[in-house]
Amino acid sequence: MTGGSSPLFQDFFHNQVLICSFFSWLSAQMTKYVIDGIRYRTWGAGNLLSSGGMPSSHTAAVVALTFAVGFQEGFGSAVFAVSAVFSLVVMSDAIGVRRETGRQGSVLNWMLDTVRDWLEEMQKKPEELNVQDLKERVGHSPLEVLAGFIWGLVFALLFRAA
């Protein structure tokens, strides 16, 4: 191999579909960070990659991917169909399974707090329970997914126009 970068490297970083999807996700994630920071007064670095919140960055990424593929390969192509089904699964999962997991986390955290209070009343150390609180914000409301859908579509349209 001669000097310069490899074709694989060049192809990867010039893939407009991938770039569109990535920047849709990144911008949605940064927007969510700001919205959550204002709403919950939390600005930790860990929140930059958090799940849940407005808009759904996962939805934004897969919708941008799907529409960018459609614009590039055609909306009748097999790869568009695969991407569209993938997007529907991600959005359904965000609203259904992941949202329900967050609700269960809320209930379990309430139960853990109750047990910790009971242990303190019994003059035991709550640390002996040795259980971390569960994440409660892992899914999305339908509105958050809709916002992610619009976000991803707008990014695909912007990248198509560029």
C-alpha positions as CSV (number, residue, x, y, z in Angstrom):
1,M,0.0,0.0,0.0
2,T,1.4,3.4,-0.9
3,G,1.2,6.6,1.1
4,G,-2.1,8.3,2.0
5,S,-5.2,6.9,3.6
6,S,-6.9,3.7,2.6
7,P,-10.0,3.6,0.4
8,L,-12.0,2.0,3.3
9,F,-11.1,5.0,5.6
10,Q,-12.0,7.5,2.8
11,D,-15.3,5.7,2.1
12,F,-16.3,5.6,5.7
13,F,-15.7,9.3,6.3
14,H,-17.3,10.3,3.0
15,N,-20.5,8.2,3.5
16,Q,-23.2,10.9,3.4
17,V,-25.9,8.5,4.8
18,L,-23.7,7.7,7.8
19,I,-22.7,11.3,8.4
20,C,-26.3,12.5,8.2
21,S,-27.4,9.9,10.7
22,F,-24.5,10.6,13.1
23,F,-25.0,14.4,13.1
24,S,-28.8,14.0,13.5
25,W,-28.1,11.8,16.6
26,L,-25.4,14.2,17.9
27,S,-27.4,17.3,17.5
28,A,-30.5,15.7,19.1
29,Q,-28.4,14.4,22.0
30,M,-26.9,17.9,22.6
31,T,-30.3,19.5,22.4
32,K,-31.7,17.0,24.9
33,Y,-28.7,17.7,27.2
34,V,-29.6,21.4,27.2
35,I,-33.4,20.8,27.6
36,D,-32.8,18.4,30.5
37,G,-30.2,20.7,32.0
38,I,-32.7,23.5,32.1
39,R,-35.6,21.3,33.2
40,Y,-33.8,19.2,35.9
41,R,-30.8,21.5,36.7
42,T,-28.4,18.7,35.9
43,W,-25.4,19.5,33.8
44,G,-23.1,16.5,34.4
45,A,-21.0,15.1,31.6
46,G,-22.8,11.7,32.0
47,N,-26.0,13.4,30.8
48,L,-24.5,13.9,27.4
49,L,-25.0,10.2,26.6
50,S,-28.2,9.7,28.6
51,S,-31.3,7.8,27.5
52,G,-34.8,9.2,27.4
53,G,-35.7,12.8,27.1
54,M,-36.7,15.2,24.4
55,P,-36.1,14.7,21.5
56,S,-35.4,11.0,21.0
57,S,-31.9,10.9,19.6
58,H,-32.1,7.2,18.7
59,T,-35.2,8.0,16.7
60,A,-33.6,11.0,15.1
61,A,-30.6,8.8,14.0
62,V,-32.6,6.0,12.5
63,V,-35.1,8.2,10.7
64,A,-32.3,10.3,9.3
65,L,-30.6,7.1,8.2
66,T,-33.8,5.8,6.6
67,F,-34.7,8.9,4.7
68,A,-31.1,9.5,3.6
69,V,-31.0,5.9,2.3
70,G,-34.3,6.5,0.5
71,F,-33.0,9.7,-1.1
72,Q,-29.8,8.0,-2.2
73,E,-30.9,4.5,-3.1
74,G,-34.6,5.1,-3.8
75,F,-37.7,4.5,-1.7
76,G,-38.4,1.3,-3.6
77,S,-35.0,-0.3,-2.8
78,A,-34.5,-3.2,-0.5
79,V,-32.0,-1.3,1.7
80,F,-34.7,1.4,2.2
81,A,-37.1,-1.3,3.3
82,V,-34.6,-2.8,5.7
83,S,-33.9,0.7,7.2
84,A,-37.6,1.6,7.5
85,V,-38.4,-1.6,9.4
86,F,-35.3,-1.1,11.6
87,S,-36.6,2.5,12.3
88,L,-40.0,1.2,13.2
89,V,-38.6,-1.3,15.6
90,V,-36.4,1.3,17.3
91,M,-39.3,3.7,17.7
92,S,-41.7,1.0,18.9
93,D,-39.1,-0.2,21.4
94,A,-38.5,3.4,22.7
95,I,-42.2,4.0,23.3
96,G,-43.0,0.5,24.5
97,V,-40.4,-1.8,26.1
98,R,-37.9,0.9,27.2
99,R,-40.5,3.2,28.5
100,E,-42.1,0.4,30.5
101,T,-38.6,-0.5,31.9
102,G,-38.3,3.1,33.2
103,R,-41.7,2.8,34.9
104,Q,-40.7,-0.4,36.5
105,G,-37.4,1.3,37.6
106,S,-39.5,4.0,39.3
107,V,-41.5,1.4,41.3
108,L,-38.5,-0.6,42.2
109,N,-36.6,2.5,43.4
110,W,-39.6,3.5,45.5
111,M,-39.5,0.0,47.0
112,L,-35.7,0.3,47.7
113,D,-36.2,3.6,49.4
114,T,-38.9,2.1,51.6
115,V,-36.6,-0.8,52.5
116,R,-33.8,1.6,53.3
117,D,-36.0,3.7,55.5
118,W,-37.2,0.5,57.3
119,L,-33.5,-0.6,57.8
120,E,-32.7,2.8,59.3
121,E,-35.7,2.5,61.7
122,M,-34.4,-1.0,62.7
123,Q,-31.0,0.7,63.4
124,K,-29.4,-1.3,60.6
125,K,-27.1,0.3,57.9
126,P,-29.0,0.9,54.7
127,E,-25.6,0.4,52.9
128,E,-25.9,-3.3,53.8
129,L,-28.6,-3.6,51.2
130,N,-25.9,-2.9,48.6
131,V,-28.3,-2.2,45.7
132,Q,-27.9,0.8,43.4
133,D,-31.0,2.7,42.2
134,L,-32.2,1.8,38.8
135,K,-32.3,4.1,35.8
136,E,-35.8,5.5,35.4
137,R,-35.4,7.5,32.2
138,V,-34.6,4.9,29.5
139,G,-37.6,5.2,27.2
140,H,-39.6,7.9,25.5
141,S,-43.1,9.3,25.4
142,P,-44.8,9.3,22.0
143,L,-44.2,13.1,21.7
144,E,-40.4,12.6,22.3
145,V,-40.3,10.0,19.6
146,L,-42.4,12.2,17.2
147,A,-39.9,15.0,17.8
148,G,-37.0,12.7,17.1
149,F,-38.8,11.6,13.9
150,I,-39.2,15.2,12.7
151,W,-35.6,15.9,13.7
152,G,-34.2,13.0,11.7
153,L,-36.4,13.9,8.7
154,V,-35.2,17.5,8.7
155,F,-31.6,16.4,8.8
156,A,-32.1,14.0,5.9
157,L,-33.7,16.9,3.9
158,L,-30.8,19.2,4.8
159,F,-28.2,16.7,3.8
160,R,-30.0,16.0,0.6
161,A,-30.1,19.7,-0.2
162,A,-26.4,20.1,0.5
